[in-house]
Each structure stands twice: as C-alpha cells, then as structure tokens.
C-alpha cells in the first residue's frame, strides 16, 4: 500500500528552495539569535571509544 497516495507532488516541488549547507552555516554564525538556538555538544552526547 502506498503511504503517500494523496501526495502527488514531486520531491523537488515539496522541498521548495533548498539552501546549501555553507549558506545556512554562514547565516547561523552571522545572526546571534540563531547562534544561541544551536545546541552545545555535551560529553554525554558522545560514545566512549575503546582502543
């Protein structure tokens, strides 16, 4: 059964305008409000690696 039966748009039409990563990254670094919304990585976010 097709889950997206009612969704007849092509994927590019659904996405609209997509910005490249570098452009998004530049906006985040230049706007203080967006910068504060970015999560700060915490030590518990990373898995312990056994060597």
Secondary structure, 3 states (H helix, E strand, C coil): CCCCCCCCCCHHHHHCCCCCHHHHHHHHHHCHHHHHHCCCCCHHHCCCCCC
